[in-house]
Amino acid sequence: MKRSYVQDVFNTLPIRDNIRNISVIAHVDHGKTTLVDSLLAKAGFIKEEDAGKLRVMDTKEEEQERQITMKSTGISLLFNEGDERYLVNLVDSPGHVDFSSEVTAALRITDGALIVVDCISGVCVQTETVTRQALGERIKPVLHLNKIDRAILEKKYEAEEMYQTLRSVVESTNVILAVYEDEVLGDVTVDPVAGTVSFGSGKQGWAFTLPQVATMVVKKMGGDYDRVLSKLWGNNYFDAKANKFTKKATSKDGKTLDRFICRVFFKQLIRLFNTVIFEWNEEKFNKIIEGLGVTLTNTEKNLRDQDLLCRVMQKWLPAADALVGMIVKHLPSPITAQRYRVENLYTGPLDDECAEAIRNCDPDGPLMVYISKMVPSSDLKRFYAYGRVFSGTVATGQKVHILGPDYVQGGKAEHWKKSVPRTVLMMGKFIENIDSVPCGNTVGIVGIDDVLLKSGTVTSSEVAHSIAPMKFSVSPVVRRALIPKNISKLPSFVKALRRLSKTDQCLKVDIKEDQYVIAGAGELHVEVALNDLRELLGDDCDFTVGQPIVEFCETVTTISNTFLSSSPNNHNKIYLNCEPLSTKLTEDLENEVLDTRNLKDLARILADDYEWDINDAKKIWYFVGSTVVVDRTRGVQYLNEIKDHVRAALNWVSDGAALAQEPMRGIRFNILEAKLHADSIHRGAGQITPCARKAFLAAQLDGTPRLMEPVFLAEILVSDISTVGSVYGALSQRRGFVFEEYQKEGSPLYVMKAHLPVLESFGFASSLAEATGGTAIPQLVFSHYQHLNEDPFEEGSVAHELCISTRIRKNIKAEIQTYDGVINAGQQFQ
């Protein structure tokens, strides 16, 4: 890369009004990475004729081979718009649901989103997911409808069909934007007339907005610009005989009228496509491009078919011109965006120096950087911490505080002091050294990956609170056990696993004794992670991969009896029972809708919204995930002194409950009575923690325990309606069921939505393709947990078999204990 370009970027970094930080988001295969090529061509990174072919932002070899994006990739692009120069810090994100955590990481460090939707497939499940994520981060959206070339060449739409298809997709997108509207962000629905929607083809490298069309129409036909623009969308027809606009599709004499946008633009567009591809006539073609004002070189005149069409369209309607104009005009600068984003970002008081600096995007304020992901270097030996500077200026050699995602202000845990070794610009698969980066921009920091695992805050303030951790829309529910073939290479294997965990926010690496397990959001996610692990290891250490493992949860369905548990020295006794939490409360806890750190305010919310007794709500000790401990004792001495020991027990059982040592979910434990020794030496952690653990497990086993399995939402696009029956058959064989089906408006595609247990999902895509001849394409995204309504103690039941197989896999006793096998002779306190 030319050093002059990097210098130009450096000179633009401080001009905060001219900075735009944007994410490109979409459903898989809707063409966003192909579309971004046009922006790279305008910025001078690739040739214009290569736009739509190279997919430059797919920097991994595997991404190019699979033709899908797997990692969010950032780049800084300079554009001239009018008399101003703008810097667009763009992050291209994946569209496949398995890599949704990468979308979350991209959205956190940007202020605007370009939503790309395939006009043929329309709004799909991942479109809705990423849009919901964007609005949750208070990201302002604009919309691009892609693959219009397919509508003309494959579907052979006429002008009116084209309009109705595009209108339907715009309305469907606006429904989602309205449903997930943020009160502070306000109305963010898109409007083609306002210029917040563009239309085009990323593959062919062209696009347009209605303001551009209005300018062309006025230039050719005359008229008032604002009036022409207002008539380009909606039920506006032009009666040429009467020389006036009308809302009716027929004239007074009964003649069918053309919609105005169809008359002045879509018919012209379709005629050009048909002439070049289906009805080649050189004389007619030359007349058309002359009318469009397009001039071809001698070399370009010798092109034919798609190559010729692409060059004409790129010269007539360059995609980058439409996109850059829309981005610059309708997406916010960091100065604007951080004013309304600060309360979602900052976890501390909103009037302290750090919050004020973030709100004002103050380059002279305390440094506040959020690291959203770790990007491996080309040699795979180190990581660039990639993030956003929200206030202050980060510079090489600067002394900073590094705060982990669980840092509590004033604490020592997850707090490190270090100098910034080096700052860089992330430029796709390349990096460029730079001395400093002011607020409002994205940045890469070298040399802090030894303390920061995946994400965190970098600050210069002694009193700073951390920036809020990210919330992910997917969970790591698919697991694989790994076994190194050469035990002597175990240290290298473990080291590679730890490095692998840094590369992905959603990837979970579990290293326990001789068990090595990775967990991802789906089959593809895990498969890609395994390939990355092999790349990290090289030829150093080979390994085998076990069968897919699904992580279940354990819960209770009834209120248990009250159990007495004694400490090992028999000087302390704890009495408790358990009961299930409501489904709504459990889900809200898991989705972090409720702030469990502020128990005082939470008590009133639980009483008002979740029907808790206010006295119980005021005596909550703590939450661990969606499990909670409530103190219902009265006048017990020394009780507060054992809270930490009981919490250690809860952490213990929450990770490994009684049935199969799977995580607990949605359980409330009530401590009803306790008898504690007066001497603190006899009620320490070694006495209380095992005592409380036994009581927790016994209560769970008596509360009609059940396994809960994760369930995917399967959205299946069917192109041949005659194969719908085959889809039903494929689902029924795997305990799946369809709960909604409909035909997409303005599209031949049939949509089926189903719930499919994750346990049954392995190989589903291939079996469905075989059953339907490839006419049905599923997209699986984690939906919820559901009860396995079978007694895990009943031999022969699915739940029992799953418990036994899980226990055997974990090298624990196969037989499931009952509560009298857990606690002292099953003593019950009535």
PAZAZA-595709 format. One record per residue (C-alpha): x, y, z; residue in three letters. Coordinates in steps of 0.2 Angstrom, whole numbers, padded with zeros to 4 digits, always signed. Each point is the difference from the previous one (the first is absolute). Layout:
XYZALA ...
END
This chain:
+0000+0000+0000MET +0006+0017-0004LYS +0007+0010+0014ARG -0008+0016-0006SER -0017-0009+0002TYR +0003-0004+0018VAL +0006+0018+0003GLN -0016+0006-0008ASP -0010-0011+0012VAL +0010+0006+0015PHE -0004+0018-0005ASN -0018-0004-0001THR -0001-0009+0017LEU -0002+0016+0011PRO -0015+0007-0011ILE -0014-0008+0010ARG -0014+0007-0010ASP +0007-0008-0015ASN +0002-0018+0007ILE -0013-0013-0003ARG +0002-0017+0009ASN -0012-0013-0008ILE -0003-0019+0000SER -0006-0009-0015VAL -0013-0013+0006ILE -0011-0013-0009ALA -0007-0017-0001HIS +0013-0013-0007VAL +0002+0000-0019ASP -0009+0017-0002HIS +0016+0008-0008GLY +0006+0012+0012LYS +0019-0004-0002THR -0002+0000-0019THR -0008+0017+0002LEU +0014+0007+0011VAL +0012-0003-0015ASP -0008+0015-0008SER +0005+0011+0014LEU +0018-0007+0000LEU +0001+0004-0019ALA -0006+0018+0003LYS +0013+0002+0014ALA +0013-0006-0012GLY +0004-0017+0007PHE -0005-0011-0015ILE -0005+0004-0018LYS -0018+0005-0004GLU -0002-0015-0011GLU +0005-0012+0013ASP -0014+0006+0012ALA -0011-0014+0005GLY +0012-0013-0005LYS +0014+0000+0013LEU -0009+0001+0016ARG +0015+0008+0008VAL -0007+0001+0017MET -0001-0019+0001ASP +0018-0001+0006THR +0001-0018+0005LYS +0004-0013-0013GLU -0015-0011+0007GLU -0012+0015-0002GLU +0005+0001-0018GLN -0002-0019-0003GLU -0017-0001+0009ARG -0006+0017-0007GLN -0006+0006+0017ILE +0006+0013+0012THR +0006-0008+0017MET +0009+0014+0009LYS -0004+0019+0001SER +0014+0010-0009THR +0003+0018+0001GLY +0007+0013-0012ILE +0002+0019+0000SER -0006+0008-0017LEU +0002+0018-0006LEU -0013+0007-0011PHE -0003+0018-0008ASN -0018+0005+0001GLU -0004+0018-0006GLY +0013+0011+0007ASP +0004-0011+0015GLU +0011-0015+0003ARG -0007-0014+0011TYR +0007-0014+0009LEU -0011-0016+0000VAL +0006-0013+0013ASN -0009-0015-0007LEU -0002-0017+0008VAL -0006-0014-0011ASP -0009-0013+0011SER -0006-0018-0003PRO -0018-0005-0005GLY +0000-0018+0005HIS -0009-0002+0017VAL +0014-0010+0007ASP +0012+0015+0000PHE -0013+0013+0007SER +0012+0004+0014SER +0012+0008-0013GLU -0015+0011-0005VAL -0002+0005+0018THR +0018+0005+0001ALA -0001+0010-0016ALA -0016+0009+0006LEU +0008+0005+0017ARG +0014+0010-0008ILE -0011+0009-0014THR -0014+0012+0000ASP -0009-0004-0016GLY -0005-0016-0010ALA -0003-0003-0018LEU -0013-0014+0000ILE +0002-0010-0017VAL -0016-0010-0005VAL -0001-0012-0015ASP -0016+0007-0009CYS -0004-0018-0006ILE +0001-0009+0017SER -0006+0015+0010GLY +0002+0003+0018VAL +0006-0016+0008CYS +0003-0006+0018VAL +0018+0006+0002GLN -0005+0017-0008THR -0012+0002+0015GLU +0013-0006+0012THR +0014+0012-0005VAL -0013+0014-0001THR -0006-0003+0017ARG +0019-0001+0006GLN +0003+0017-0009ALA -0015+0009+0008LEU +0005-0007+0017GLY +0017+0008-0002GLU -0009+0016-0006ARG +0007-0001-0017ILE -0009+0010-0014LYS -0003-0010-0015PRO -0002+0003-0019VAL -0005-0013-0012LEU +0006-0007-0017HIS -0010-0012-0010LEU +0012-0011-0009ASN +0000-0012-0015LYS -0013+0010-0011ILE +0010-0008-0015ASP -0008-0017+0005ARG -0017+0007+0000ALA +0002+0006-0018ILE +0010-0014-0007LEU -0006-0016+0010GLU -0017+0005+0005LYS -0003+0011-0015LYS -0010+0012+0010TYR -0009+0014-0010GLU +0001+0018+0007ALA -0016-0001+0011GLU +0005-0017+0007GLU +0017+0007+0004MET -0008+0015+0009TYR -0012-0011+0010GLN +0015-0012+0005THR +0011+0014+0006LEU -0015+0009+0009ARG -0004-0016+0010SER +0018-0002+0006VAL +0001+0018+0005VAL -0016-0002+0010GLU +0006-0017+0008SER +0016+0009+0006THR -0009+0014+0007ASN -0011-0012+0010VAL +0015-0007+0008ILE +0007+0018+0003LEU -0016+0005+0008ALA -0002-0015+0011VAL +0017+0002+0008TYR +0000+0019+0000GLU +0011+0008+0014ASP -0009+0014+0009GLU +0016+0011+0000VAL +0005-0004-0018LEU -0018+0003-0005GLY -0008-0004-0017ASP +0014-0008-0011VAL -0012-0007-0014THR +0007+0003-0017VAL -0007+0009-0015ASP +0005-0001-0018PRO -0005+0018-0003VAL +0010+0006+0014ALA +0015-0009-0007GLY +0003-0012+0014THR -0003-0015-0012VAL +0011-0004-0015SER -0003-0014-0013PHE +0012-0009-0011GLY +0012-0015-0003SER +0016-0002+0010GLY +0005-0014-0012LYS -0001+0012-0015GLN +0006+0015+0010GLY -0015+0012-0003TRP -0013+0009+0011ALA -0011+0014+0001PHE -0011+0010+0012THR -0016+0009-0004LEU +0008+0018+0002PRO +0012-0005-0013GLN -0014-0006-0012VAL -0009+0016+0004ALA +0015+0010-0005THR +0002-0010-0017MET -0019+0002-0004VAL +0000+0019+0003VAL +0016+0002-0010LYS -0008-0010-0015LYS -0018+0006+0002MET +0000+0015+0010GLY -0012+0004+0015GLY +0002+0004+0018ASP +0012-0012+0009TYR -0009-0002+0016ASP -0017-0003-0009ARG +0008-0013-0011VAL +0009-0009+0015LEU -0016-0001+0010SER -0009-0008-0015LYS +0013-0014-0002LEU -0007-0011+0013TRP -0017-0006+0005GLY -0016+0001-0010ASN +0005+0014-0012ASN -0005-0002-0019TYR +0003+0011-0014PHE -0013+0004-0013ASP +0010+0006-0015ALA -0016+0004-0010LYS -0006+0012+0014ALA +0018+0004+0005ASN -0003-0002+0018LYS +0002-0012+0015PHE -0014-0010+0007THR -0002-0013+0015LYS -0010-0011-0012LYS +0007-0014-0011ALA -0012+0004-0014THR -0003+0016-0009SER -0018+0007-0003LYS -0002-0009-0016ASP +0005-0017+0008GLY +0018-0001-0006LYS +0012-0009+0012THR +0013+0013+0006LEU +0018-0004+0004ASP +0006+0003+0018ARG +0012+0015-0001PHE +0016-0009+0006ILE -0004-0014-0013CYS -0003+0013-0014ARG +0016+0010+0003VAL +0012-0013+0006PHE -0004-0018+0002PHE -0006-0002-0018LYS +0016+0008-0006GLN +0011-0011+0012LEU -0009-0016-0006ILE +0002+0005-0018ARG +0019+0002+0002LEU +0001-0017+0008PHE -0011-0009-0013ASN +0010+0008-0014THR +0017-0005+0006VAL -0004-0018+0006ILE -0016-0006-0009PHE -0002+0010-0016GLU +0017+0007-0005TRP -0001+0014-0013ASN +0015+0011-0001GLU -0009+0014-0008GLU -0014+0000+0013LYS +0013-0002+0014PHE +0011+0015-0006ASN -0016+0011+0000LYS -0005-0006+0017ILE +0018+0004+0008ILE +0000+0017-0009GLU -0016+0004+0008GLY +0007-0005+0017LEU +0016+0011-0003GLY +0011-0015+0001VAL +0016-0001-0010THR +0010-0016-0003LEU +0018-0002-0005THR +0004-0010-0015ASN +0005-0015+0011THR -0016+0001+0009GLU -0010+0001-0016LYS +0007-0018-0004ASN -0007-0007+0016LEU -0016-0010-0001ARG -0014-0007+0012ASP +0003+0002+0018GLN +0017+0008-0001ASP -0007+0014-0012LEU -0016+0002+0011LEU +0011+0002+0016CYS +0011+0013-0008ARG -0015+0010-0006VAL -0009-0001+0017MET +0016+0005+0009GLN +0002+0015-0011LYS -0018+0005+0001TRP -0004-0003+0018LEU +0016-0003+0010PRO -0004-0009+0016ALA +0012+0009+0011ALA -0007+0017-0005ASP -0018-0005+0006ALA +0007-0009+0016LEU +0012+0014+0005VAL -0013+0013-0002GLY -0012-0009+0010MET +0013-0004+0014ILE +0007+0017+0001VAL -0017+0009+0000LYS -0011-0012+0011HIS +0012-0009+0012LEU +0006+0010+0015PRO +0017+0006+0004SER +0008-0006+0017PRO -0004+0017+0007ILE -0018-0002-0003THR -0001-0019+0004ALA +0009+0000+0017GLN -0012+0012+0007ARG -0014-0013+0000TYR +0011-0015+0001ARG +0009+0004+0016VAL -0013-0006+0012GLU +0000-0017-0008ASN +0019-0001-0001LEU +0007+0007+0017TYR -0003-0010+0016THR +0004+0014+0012GLY -0008+0016+0005PRO -0006+0009-0015LEU +0007+0017+0007ASP +0018-0005+0004ASP +0014+0005-0011GLU +0001-0015-0011CYS -0019+0000-0004ALA +0001+0019-0004GLU +0015-0004-0011ALA -0009-0014-0009ILE -0015+0011-0002ARG +0009+0014-0008ASN +0012-0011-0010CYS +0014+0011+0009ASP +0018-0003-0007PRO +0007+0009+0015ASP -0010-0010+0013GLY +0005-0016+0008PRO +0004-0015-0011LEU -0014-0012-0002MET +0002-0014-0013VAL -0011-0015-0002TYR +0008-0016-0007ILE -0013-0011-0008SER +0010-0014-0008LYS +0018-0007-0002MET +0006-0001-0018VAL +0014-0013-0002PRO +0016+0006-0009SER +0005-0008-0016SER +0013-0011+0009ASP -0013-0005+0013LEU +0012+0003+0014LYS -0008+0016+0007ARG -0017+0010-0001PHE -0005+0017-0004TYR -0013+0007+0012ALA -0013+0008-0011TYR -0011+0013+0007GLY -0007+0018+0000ARG +0007+0015+0008VAL -0015+0009+0009PHE +0009+0014+0008SER +0018+0006+0002GLY +0014-0005-0012THR +0009-0016+0001VAL +0019+0001-0005ALA +0015-0012+0000THR +0009+0000+0016GLY -0015+0007+0010GLN -0002-0007+0018LYS -0018-0007+0002VAL -0011-0011+0011HIS -0007-0016-0008ILE -0017-0005+0007LEU -0008-0018-0004GLY -0018-0002-0003PRO -0004-0005+0018ASP +0010+0014+0008TYR -0008+0009+0015VAL +0006+0018+0003GLN +0013+0001+0013GLY +0003-0019+0000GLY +0016-0008-0004LYS -0007-0015-0010ALA +0001+0002-0019GLU +0010+0016+0002HIS +0017+0002-0008TRP +0012+0015-0003LYS +0010+0000-0015LYS +0008+0012-0014SER -0008-0001-0017VAL +0014-0008-0011PRO -0007+0005-0017ARG -0015+0006-0008THR -0005-0005-0018VAL -0014+0003-0013LEU -0009-0016-0005MET -0001+0000-0019MET -0008-0016-0005GLY +0013-0014+0001LYS +0014+0013+0002PHE +0005+0011+0014ILE +0008+0018+0000GLU +0010+0007+0014ASN -0006+0017+0006ILE +0006+0010+0015ASP -0017+0005+0007SER -0019-0002-0003VAL -0012+0013+0007PRO -0018-0003+0006CYS -0013-0004-0012GLY +0010-0013-0009ASN +0004-0019+0000THR +0018-0005+0005VAL +0010-0016+0001GLY +0012-0001+0016ILE +0015-0012+0000VAL +0006-0008+0015GLY -0014-0001+0013ILE -0006-0017-0006ASP +0010-0008+0014ASP -0012+0007+0014VAL -0016+0003-0010LEU -0009-0016-0005LEU -0013+0005-0012LYS -0007+0018+0004SER +0001+0013+0012GLY +0004+0019+0004THR +0016+0010-0002VAL +0000+0016+0010THR +0012+0013+0006SER -0012+0005+0015SER +0003-0006+0018GLU -0018+0001+0004VAL -0008-0008-0016ALA -0013-0013-0001HIS +0000-0012-0014SER -0009+0001-0016ILE -0015-0012+0000ALA +0004-0018-0006PRO -0009-0005-0016MET -0016-0011+0000LYS +0000-0014-0013PHE -0015-0007-0009SER +0007-0017-0001VAL +0006-0013+0012SER +0014-0013-0001PRO -0012-0015+0001VAL +0010-0012-0012VAL +0015-0008+0008ARG +0014-0011-0006ARG +0012-0010+0011ALA +0018+0000-0006LEU +0014-0012+0003ILE +0018+0003-0004PRO +0008-0015-0008LYS +0018+0003+0007ASN -0001+0003+0019ILE +0017+0008+0000SER -0006+0014-0011LYS -0014+0004+0013LEU +0008+0017+0006PRO +0000+0006-0019SER -0018-0006-0002PHE -0006+0009+0016VAL +0009+0016-0005LYS -0008-0001-0018ALA -0018-0003+0008LEU +0003+0016+0011ARG +0005+0010-0015ARG -0015-0007-0010LEU -0012+0006+0014SER +0006+0018-0003LYS -0005+0000-0019THR -0018-0002+0003ASP -0012+0009+0013GLN -0013-0015-0001CYS +0013-0014+0000LEU +0001-0009+0017LYS +0016-0010+0004VAL -0002-0011+0015ASP +0016-0008+0007ILE -0002-0011+0015LYS +0012-0013+0005GLU +0001-0012-0015ASP -0015+0007-0009GLN +0001+0013-0014TYR -0016+0006-0007VAL -0004+0014-0011ILE -0018+0007-0002ALA -0008+0010-0014GLY -0016+0007-0006ALA -0002-0013-0013GLY +0007-0014-0011GLU +0009+0012-0012LEU +0007+0011+0014HIS +0008-0015+0008VAL +0006-0006-0016GLU +0009+0016-0004VAL +0007+0001+0018ALA +0008-0017-0003LEU +0008+0005-0016ASN +0007+0016+0009ASP +0006-0011+0014LEU +0009-0011-0013ARG +0008+0015-0008GLU +0006+0006+0017LEU +0008-0017+0004LEU +0007-0002-0017GLY +0009-0017-0001ASP +0004+0001+0019ASP -0014-0010+0007CYS -0014-0010-0008ASP -0016-0004+0009PHE -0016-0009-0002THR -0018+0007+0001VAL -0014-0009+0009GLY -0018+0000-0005GLN -0010+0016+0002PRO -0006+0003+0018ILE -0015+0011+0005VAL +0001+0009+0017GLU -0017-0002+0009PHE -0006+0009+0015CYS -0008-0007+0016GLU -0015+0008+0009THR -0014-0004+0012VAL -0019+0000-0003THR -0007-0001+0018THR +0004+0007+0017ILE +0011-0012+0009SER -0001-0006+0018ASN +0011+0009+0012THR +0017-0008+0003PHE +0012+0000+0014LEU +0019-0001-0004SER +0013-0001+0013SER +0018+0006-0001SER +0014-0013+0000PRO +0004+0004+0019ASN -0019-0001+0004ASN +0001+0018+0008HIS -0010+0009-0013ASN -0017-0004-0008LYS -0009+0008-0015ILE -0018-0003-0005TYR -0006+0005-0017LEU -0012-0005-0014ASN -0001+0005-0018CYS -0014+0005-0013GLU +0000+0004-0019PRO +0001+0018-0006LEU -0012+0006-0013SER +0004-0002-0018THR +0000+0019-0003LYS +0011+0003+0015LEU +0012-0013-0005THR +0002+0006-0018GLU +0001+0019+0006ASP +0014-0005+0011LEU +0009-0010-0014GLU -0002+0015-0012ASN +0006+0012+0013GLU -0016+0010-0001VAL +0001+0002+0019LEU +0015+0008+0009ASP +0004-0013+0014THR +0014+0011+0007ARG -0013+0013+0007ASN -0010-0012+0011LEU -0009+0015+0009LYS -0008+0006-0016ASP -0003-0018-0006LEU -0010-0004+0015ALA -0014+0012-0006ARG +0001-0006-0018ILE -0002-0019+0006LEU -0015+0005+0011ALA -0009+0010-0014ASP +0004-0010-0016ASP +0004-0017+0006TYR -0013-0003+0015GLU +0014-0002+0013TRP -0004+0003+0018ASP +0008+0017+0004ILE +0008-0007+0016ASN +0008-0014-0009ASP +0006+0012-0014ALA +0009+0011+0012LYS +0009-0015+0008LYS +0009-0007-0016ILE +0018-0004+0003TRP +0006-0002-0017TYR -0003-0007-0018PHE +0011-0012-0009VAL -0006+0000-0018GLY -0019-0004+0002SER +0001-0008+0017THR -0003+0010+0016VAL +0002-0002+0018VAL -0013+0009+0012VAL +0002+0002+0019ASP -0016-0004+0008ARG +0007-0003+0018THR -0004+0011+0015ARG +0013+0005+0013GLY +0014-0013-0004VAL +0016+0005+0007GLN +0016+0001-0011TYR -0010-0003-0016LEU +0008+0014-0009ASN +0017-0007+0003GLU -0004-0015-0010ILE -0007+0008-0015LYS +0016-0001-0010ASP +0002-0019+0004HIS -0018-0003-0005VAL +0003+0009-0016ARG +0016-0011-0004ALA -0012-0015+0002ALA -0013+0008-0012LEU +0014+0003-0013ASN +0005-0018+0002TRP -0017-0008-0003VAL -0005+0013-0013SER +0013-0006-0011ASP -0003-0019+0004GLY -0017-0004+0007ALA -0007-0017+0006ALA -0006-0009-0015LEU +0014+0000-0012ALA +0011+0014+0007GLN -0007+0012-0013GLU -0003+0018+0004PRO -0015+0005+0011MET -0014+0011-0008ARG -0014+0010+0008GLY +0001-0006+0018ILE -0004+0010+0016ARG +0008-0007+0016PHE -0008+0006+0016ASN +0011-0001+0016ILE -0013-0003+0014LEU +0010-0002+0015GLU +0018-0002+0006ALA +0009-0005+0015LYS +0018+0006+0001LEU +0014-0003+0012HIS +0005+0016+0010ALA +0019-0002-0004ASP +0004+0005-0017SER +0014-0012-0002ILE -0014-0014+0000HIS -0010+0008-0013ARG +0013+0004-0014GLY -0001-0004-0018ALA +0005-0018+0002GLY -0015-0003+0011GLN -0014+0011-0008ILE +0004-0002-0018THR -0002-0020-0001PRO -0015+0002+0012CYS -0009+0012-0011ALA +0004-0010-0016ARG -0008-0016+0007LYS -0015+0010+0005ALA -0002+0008-0018PHE +0002-0017-0009LEU -0012-0009+0012ALA -0013+0014-0002ALA +0002-0001-0019GLN -0002-0019-0001LEU -0016+0002+0011ASP -0008+0014-0011GLY -0005-0012-0014THR +0016+0004-0010PRO +0000+0000-0019ARG +0012+0002-0014LEU -0002+0015-0012MET +0007-0001-0017GLU +0005+0014-0012PRO -0011+0003-0015VAL +0003+0008-0017PHE -0011+0011-0009LEU +0001-0006-0018ALA -0005+0011-0014GLU -0002-0010-0016ILE -0001+0009-0017LEU -0009-0012-0013VAL +0002+0005-0018SER -0012-0015-0006ASP -0016+0000+0010ILE -0003-0019-0006SER +0014-0005+0012THR -0008+0007+0016VAL -0006-0017+0005GLY +0018-0006-0001SER +0005+0014+0012VAL -0013-0006+0012TYR +0006-0017-0001GLY +0018+0004+0003ALA -0005+0011+0016LEU -0011-0013+0007SER +0014-0013+0000GLN +0010+0011+0011ARG -0013+0005+0012ARG -0003+0017-0008GLY -0016+0008-0004PHE -0006+0015-0011VAL -0009+0014+0009PHE -0001+0012-0015GLU +0000+0000-0018GLU -0004+0013-0014TYR +0005+0006-0017GLN +0011+0015-0001LYS -0010+0015-0007GLU +0006+0004-0018GLY +0011-0016+0000SER -0002-0018-0006PRO +0009-0006+0016LEU -0009-0009+0014TYR +0005+0003+0018VAL -0002-0013+0013MET +0005+0003+0018LYS +0003-0015+0012ALA +0007-0004+0017HIS +0014-0014-0001LEU +0009-0007+0015PRO +0019+0004-0001VAL +0003-0019+0004LEU -0009-0005-0016GLU +0007+0014-0011SER +0017-0008-0005PHE -0001-0004-0019GLY -0017+0008-0002PHE +0005+0011-0014ALA +0007-0014-0010SER -0015-0012+0003SER -0012+0014-0004LEU +0009+0004-0016ALA -0001-0019-0005GLU -0018-0001+0004ALA -0005+0016-0010THR +0013-0001-0014GLY +0008+0015+0006GLY -0015+0012-0001THR -0001+0003+0019ALA +0014+0010+0009ILE -0001+0000+0020PRO +0008+0014+0011GLN +0001-0006+0018LEU +0001+0013+0015VAL -0001-0004+0018PHE -0017+0003+0006SER -0003-0006+0018HIS +0001-0014+0012TYR -0015-0012+0002GLN -0003-0014+0013HIS +0002-0018-0004LEU -0016-0005+0008ASN +0006-0017+0005GLU +0006-0006+0017ASP +0019-0001+0000PRO -0002-0014+0013PHE -0011-0011-0011GLU +0011-0013-0008GLU -0003+0000-0019GLY -0005+0018-0002SER +0009+0012-0011VAL +0004+0011+0015ALA +0008-0015+0010HIS +0010-0006-0015GLU +0007+0018-0003LEU +0004+0002+0019CYS +0009-0017+0000ILE +0010+0003-0016SER +0005+0018+0006THR +0006-0007+0016ARG +0010-0014-0008ILE +0008+0013-0012ARG +0005+0011+0015LYS +0008-0015+0009ASN -0012+0000+0015ILE -0011-0014+0007LYS -0013-0005-0012ALA -0014-0002+0013GLU -0010+0016+0004ILE +0000+0003+0018GLN -0017+0004+0009THR +0000+0013+0014TYR +0002-0013+0014ASP +0017-0005-0009GLY +0005+0018+0001VAL -0004+0006+0017ILE +0002-0007+0017ASN -0012-0015+0000ALA -0013+0011-0009GLY -0004+0010+0016GLN -0015+0010-0004GLN -0005+0015+0011PHE -0019+0002+0000GLN 
END
